[in-house]
Amino acid sequence: MPRSVNHVASRAKRKRILKLTRGYFGARKNVWTVAKNTWEKGLTYAYRDRKQKKRSFRALWIQRINAAARLEGMSYSQLMGALRKAGIEINRKVLADLAMNHAEAFKAIVAKVK
């Protein structure tokens, strides 16, 4: 008896991955093995970069807080130490947003910890 292969499912699987690789350069978009490898590699990059995104945003927030703190005559580390000592629990994301968009509120926080 001949071997039975599920062509419907395997073709659908190939079609799905080739659809996901649309827009890639050269053979990466239409040659099955190359497209599959590229797509798998893309998934690993996506996983890695979800972690790196968190790092880069934290670094950005720290730079913004530091710039605003220096306008008030403090360094970033001095400000964060003073905030901890004063018992003010405010995260870097919110602090950076205040520094960028609500300068008066940021100045009030700095004045409270000075």
Secondary structure as GFF3:
##gff-version 3
##sequence-region A 1 114
A	DSSP	alpha_helix	7	20	.	.	.	ID=ss1
A	DSSP	three_ten_helix	26	29	.	.	.	ID=ss2
A	DSSP	alpha_helix	32	71	.	.	.	ID=ss3
A	DSSP	alpha_helix	76	86	.	.	.	ID=ss4
A	DSSP	alpha_helix	92	101	.	.	.	ID=ss5
A	DSSP	alpha_helix	103	113	.	.	.	ID=ss6
###
